[in-house]
Structure formats: structure tokens, C-alpha cells
Amino acid sequence: MLDRPALRYALPVLTHTVPAEYHRWLPTAVRTACKAVAVMIAWSLAVAIAAFQSALRGGLLCSRALLRWARGKGFVDAAADDSTLEEGLGYALCLLGFYTQFAWGFSLPFPFNIVLFPFTIVEWYIRWSVAS
């Protein structure tokens, strides 16, 4: 979808800046750049979607475990099948978890990135295996 506008506006500018012997490669270069930008946007959206799903799932799991523990200790008097309390706390934890991931740029902060470096290598291997 970006090819036509990019070719329309970028080719005249690039024609004046690139030597004449490379002019025949300009449309190919512009189309390739458009595809690269589209893939980067799609990959960023996929990372954000995965982070949101992970935050949602983790928030609900954590809230259920916390409420099970609180019921066992007698801190909470809610019934075991009260899903409204579990879901409300789970969604709050989801927002906190997603905000944390977003604030950290969807990567690990300093002490964790060193300790979990082997897992980061495995994650990148899986990403490149799936993408290629």
C-alpha cells in the first residue's frame, strides 16, 4: 500500500540525489524500503499483542492465586466462585503488567538482562526460525 505514494514522492527527490547510473535501481530500492518498514511495523504490533496477551493471562493467574491464598489465610471472605473479584484484580494487574512492559520497551531491565541472557538468545533463535 505504501509503494505508490512512496514512488510518487520519493523518486523525484532520489533522482536528484543519486548518481545517474543507479537510477534504474531506485524503484526497486523504494519498494524494498516500503516492505522493510511494513515488516517492522507488523513485528512491533505482534510484540505489543503478545505482551498484552501475556499481561492479561498473567494478571488473571496471579489474581486467582492471590485470592486462593487470601481465602486460605482468612483475609478475604469472598466465595471461591466469585469471578468478579478475581477478574477485577486480574485486569488491574494486567494493566500494571502491560504498562511495565511498555515502559521497559518490551525488553528486560538491567539486572535481569544479564542473568537471563541465555534465554534471550533462545528467544531470538525462535523468532528468526519462525520469521524465516
Protein Blocks (a to p, Z undefined) as FASTA:
>chain_A
ZZmmmmmmmmmmmmmmpcfklmmmmmmmmmmmmmmmmmmmmmmmmmmmmmmmmmmmmmmm
mmmmmmmmmmmnopaccdfklmklmmmmmmmmmmmmmmmmmmnoopacfklmmmmmmmmm
mmmmmmmmmmZZ
